[in-house]
Amino acid sequence: MISFKPLWDTLNKRDMSTYDLIYKLGISANTIHRLKHNQAVTTKTINELCSILDCGISDIIVYKED
């Protein structure tokens, strides 16, 4: 299972919130909802998050065995 827990840790380290992602950086509220519930998002979204947060993929997602 893919988990987006590292994303929330990365946001905390950068003193950012989902509000910042939605209203300041243009990530849709639907995408944030999908991330919060570990649902599928596109590689384009992951690329955007890496660019916005200036981080690697491992700072956003992790794979865990079910």
N, C-alpha and C positions, 0 to 999 in steps of 0.2 A: 504494500500500500504506500502511495506517495503522501507525504505529510508536508504541510507548509508551515510547521512550527518554527523552523529557522527564520522564516520571513518575519514573524512577530518579534523574535529575539533581535533580529537585525534592525527593525524599526525602533525598538526600545533603545538600542545602543546609539542610534542616531537621533534620539529624542523626537521621533516622528509618530504620527498617528494615522489611522485610516482616514480621518478628516483631511489630513494633508494630501494623502494619495488621491482622494476623490476631488476635493475642491481646489487644491492648488496645483496638482500634477496631472489631472485629467483621467485617472483610472476610474472606470465606471463602478457605481455602487453594486451592480450585479456581479461584476468580476470580484469585488471584495467579498461579497457574500459567498461566491464559489470557493474562494481561497479559504475563508473561515471554516467552511464545511468540507475541506479537502476534496472538492470536486474538480473535474477536469477543466483545465484552462489551456489556451493555445501556447505554442512555443513563442509566438509573437509577444504575448503577455509576459512570459518569463523573461524574454529579451528586454522588454520595456522596463520591467522591475529592476533587472540587473543594471541597466543604463541609469535609471533614476537614482538608485541607491549606490551606484559605483561599487558593485560587488560581484562575486561569482555565483554560479548556480547553487553551489553547496550552502550559500548564505540564505537561500530562499526555499529550497526543497530538500527533502531527505527521503530515501526509500526504506521502509520497514517491512519486514516479513509479516504476513498476517498471522 
